[in-house]
Every structure is written in structure tokens, then in C-alpha cells.
Amino acid sequence: MTLSTEKVPQRISYKNAKQFLVGNNIAPALWVQPGESFVAETEDAMDGQIRSADRLPIPEHVPRLTISPPELNPVVGPIYIEGAKKGDVLAITIEKIVVDPQGFTSIVPGVGPLHDSKKWSACNGPYTHIIKHIPGRSGTTRDGKGRFTDKVVWDLQPFIGTIGVAPEREIESSLLTQGAWGGNLDCRDIKGGTTLLVNCYNDGALLFVGDVHGSQADTEFYGIADETRAEVTLRCDVIKNKRIPNPRLIKQDSIISLCSYRPLEDAVKTAMLQLMEWMTTEYGIDPKEAYMHLCVNPELRVHVYQMIPLLRIAYTVGAEIPKKYLS
């Protein structure tokens, strides 16, 4: 008999490492080496309180809604990456996301553009809708289907909604945090095969991750996507002595400059100009040529990932260009 020598990845679970705050005052729950794959088990954005259609997004069913700011959007962490220091960049590669057999979306009273509409009173809330997750060819939900209704089925596109490291000074809510350290970006390109770049502000970087979505439309219009538990496999590498203005994404065939800000037009402008800076400083593109790409290249895309008018959450925008134009 041949015994397997394959190393079992380390694991961090929401059962013993769930947090509603992101800060450097929380003791690490897991230590990993650069390049080491590890698994994070995450809870859904409503902290597991909604598991059936009769559970509504109201204080009686989700007591954490009454806390100010709401104690929602839990993350697991922090995860200490050996060798990461203040002044470095952490490269977080999402290797795999396997979502729970079900997710939900809810219309929360007082939240969303139709929360007080008379014309669309059916959309005022509260309301909960369960989305079933069906395994795909892999035998898991990483490439499965989302059954919205008996007649409506789409491909699951799981991604991590909240991911980032502890800021240098502030203690942030896991629901509201956004910055160069990452946070609640709700960017559906933070998915399997993508690498997220964020600045490090503390020894070990102190990574937090949670708020996985099975699927989401651009803008996440009323604030609740396909919220689900998940099992996420990650790998982190450290880029020494580097600083970036905002989080960046490296996909197989493209790069994306992210910005979370309000108003929306300022977020778009910043993401575009920081993409131009990335193109010129790291890919050697002539500044005038890079500038023209922003206006005439038909494959340059601007994504509005998140646009929820909720408390102080900013709007998350991504400016994307294919790598073939960077050679």
C-alpha cells in the first residue's frame, strides 16, 4: 500500500475565528508561509441567521441588524503571513471557491433604491429568496449552477466579497471597511484564478476574508447578492518594498485597477488614471499611448461592482485592460 505524501492544507474556520472587526489588535488565528495553500471556511453576510425563506431580514430574525453599525458581514482571521512587513505588498491568489449547497438574497426594509417606493411597494421588503447551488462537472459548486426558480438557472460565479489586511491604525467594521488594504469591495472578479494585490501595514499582513457570493449582478443594486457560506482556498506571496495606490487584480488575461470612492464619477476617474499609472510604470507603455487606450480601446472596460447607498460604504469601480496590449 502506498501512502500519500501530499500535505493537507491548514484550515481556518468561522466557528473559532469569526470576526466583525478588522484590526491589528486581534491575535492571529492561523500562521502560513508565503506560497502555502490554505483553506478559509466563511459564513454568509447575515451570520447564518437566514437559512429558509421564512427567515426575514428583520431584527426578530437577525438581531445583529440592530447594532450600529450593523454587526454583519463576518470575516475569518487574522491570518499571519510569515515575512510580510509594513511597506510590502501582499499578493493573494484565489485558488478555489466552493460555495454551500444554498445561498439567499433578501430585500431589507429601509435599504435599496425602492425601499420607500409606492409604485414598487412589493419591493419594499422584508423578503427572502433561497437560491439552490447545484454541483457542476467538478462534482462541487465551484463550477455549478444557481437555481433561482424552477425555470431560471444560471452559472454560479462565486467570488469573495470582503478580503483585505488590517490597516495600520484604524479598527474597521467588517461591513464598512474599504481602502488600499482591501475590505468590503464586493468585486466579482475576486474569483478563482485571480490574484489580488493589497498593501501591507503590519507584520504578517494580518489577512481577513469572508462574505462570499455565489453570484452577483453589477452594482449589487439593493445590497444583498447570493449570500452564502463557502470554503475558499488561498495562497499568499509577498512582494517586498512596494506600494500601490489602491487594490489591484491580476487575471489570466487582463489587469484591473480598483477604486472604492464616492461619488461614482470620482471612483471611475481614479480607477482609470491609476490603471494608466500601472501601465506606464510597470509595463513601460508610453504615457500618451496609455492615455489614448483609456478613450479609444474597445476592449478597455469599466466595471461598477458595488453601488449601494448604505451608511459610508463607497462605490467600487474597476478599470480593466487585456494583457495583450501591455507587451
GITA-V358426 format. One record per helix or strand of 2 or more residues. SS is the DSSP state (@ for helix, = for strand). FROM is the first residue (numbers start at 1). TO is the last residue. If there is no record, write none. Layout:
ss = {SS & SS}
from = {FROM & FROM}
to = {TO & TO}
//
This chain:
ss = {= & @ & = & = & = & = & @ & = & = & = & @ & = & @ & = & = & = & = & = & = & = & = & = & = & = & @ & @ & = & = & @}
from = {10 & 14 & 18 & 21 & 30 & 37 & 63 & 75 & 89 & 102 & 121 & 127 & 141 & 145 & 153 & 159 & 172 & 178 & 182 & 195 & 207 & 230 & 248 & 254 & 264 & 287 & 301 & 315 & 323}
to = {13 & 17 & 19 & 22 & 32 & 42 & 66 & 81 & 99 & 107 & 123 & 134 & 143 & 147 & 155 & 165 & 173 & 179 & 184 & 199 & 213 & 239 & 250 & 261 & 283 & 296 & 306 & 322 & 325}
//
